[in-house]
């Protein structure tokens, strides 16, 4: 079975999976929204609108209003790969969000996650 390119997947589907992962660990959609807005510059209202659209996950990142320059300080492994070593910038940005949600799911405080 061929692998699906995550950048072509609908934003709404991928984002709902991130929210579900956090909620399974006792975190909230609002917390996922908070780390997402910190990373991308979207407002919570814009996120809600994007969840109702057919925007792809790749376009969500490509069209982000203000990617946080501090995202480059995010380090660690996600899916066995060090995020800071991912060469493709779009894929690195996608993995940054994965890493932030993973940190939420691990129980870290918002202050530790977002500095």
Secondary structure, DSSP 8 states (H G I E B T S, - for coil): -----GGGSBHHHHHHHHHHHHHHTT--HHHHHHHHHHHH---HHHHHHHHTS--BHHHHHHT-S---GGGGG--SEETTEEGGG--SHHHHHHHHHHHHHHHHHTT--HHHHH-
